[in-house]
């Protein structure tokens, strides 16, 4: 067996080390995949630490607002189906069954709900955003002076309007993006 050649250039060394770090990071992500509750609790603790930092330092409201908008966009993508049922052209183009859409009539075939943003990617993106926001809160360049109540009210209005639109879409096309409360069928062992 021949030994693996070590990179001789600085760029080769950097590439080898960054590749090693990426593999280690991916292994950690793979190990965390089945632990949904623990992942989200960790993200919530990070978010709480960030908000505590903003509250105690009395600054970085723009960073907090940007984080809120980003998390709202992630949440909306998490609630939406991968293939929009309102797009009739997509329905006509996907006759072969490669991409499923939600049934809109009683006699249509059932197709499962597929999210636009899967839960793991939602968690991963949210956790990265919280970590980056927390890091930004330690640099004075991101502490832009603003009147924070305006940002809070604007975010609340944005949240209410976008969620109302999303709920109307869910009612119109009759889909529920959550599995709790749905009927579960089990095989009787009698």
HUVEN-V728473 format. One record per residue. N is the residue number from 0. RES is the residue in one small letter. D_CENTER is the distance of its C-alpha to the mean C-alpha in whole Angstrom. Layout:
BEGIN
n/res/d_center
N/RES/D_CENTER
N/RES/D_CENTER
END
This chain:
BEGIN
n/res/d_center
0/x/45
1/x/44
2/x/42
3/x/39
4/x/40
5/x/39
6/x/37
7/x/40
8/x/38
9/x/36
10/x/34
11/x/34
12/x/34
13/x/30
14/x/29
15/x/30
16/x/29
17/x/25
18/x/25
19/x/26
20/x/23
21/x/21
22/x/22
23/x/22
24/x/18
25/x/17
26/x/20
27/x/18
28/x/15
29/x/17
30/x/19
31/x/16
32/x/14
33/x/16
34/x/16
35/x/13
36/x/15
37/x/16
38/x/13
39/x/11
40/x/15
41/x/15
42/x/12
43/x/13
44/x/17
45/x/15
46/x/14
47/x/18
48/x/19
49/x/18
50/x/19
51/x/22
52/x/23
53/x/23
54/x/25
55/x/28
56/x/28
57/x/28
58/x/26
59/x/23
60/x/22
61/x/21
62/x/18
63/x/17
64/x/17
65/x/15
66/x/12
67/x/12
68/x/12
69/x/9
70/x/7
71/x/9
72/x/8
73/x/4
74/x/6
75/x/9
76/x/7
77/x/6
78/x/10
79/x/12
80/x/14
81/x/14
82/x/17
83/x/18
84/x/21
85/x/23
86/x/23
87/x/27
88/x/27
89/x/24
90/x/26
91/x/29
92/x/28
93/x/27
94/x/30
95/x/30
96/x/27
97/x/24
98/x/22
99/x/22
100/x/21
101/x/22
102/x/25
103/x/27
104/x/30
105/x/32
106/x/33
107/x/30
108/x/29
109/x/26
110/x/23
111/x/20
112/x/17
113/x/14
114/x/11
115/x/10
116/x/6
117/x/7
118/x/7
119/x/7
120/x/5
121/x/2
122/x/5
123/x/7
124/x/5
125/x/6
126/x/9
127/x/10
128/x/10
129/x/12
130/x/14
131/x/15
132/x/15
133/x/18
134/x/19
135/x/20
136/x/22
137/x/24
138/x/26
139/x/28
140/x/27
141/x/24
142/x/26
143/x/27
144/x/29
145/x/28
146/x/28
147/x/25
148/x/26
149/x/26
150/x/22
151/x/22
152/x/23
153/x/22
154/x/18
155/x/19
156/x/21
157/x/18
158/x/16
159/x/19
160/x/20
161/x/16
162/x/16
163/x/20
164/x/19
165/x/16
166/x/18
167/x/21
168/x/20
169/x/19
170/x/23
171/x/24
172/x/23
173/x/23
174/x/20
175/x/18
176/x/14
177/x/15
178/x/18
179/x/19
180/x/23
181/x/23
182/x/26
183/x/26
184/x/29
185/x/31
186/x/34
187/x/37
188/x/39
189/x/43
END
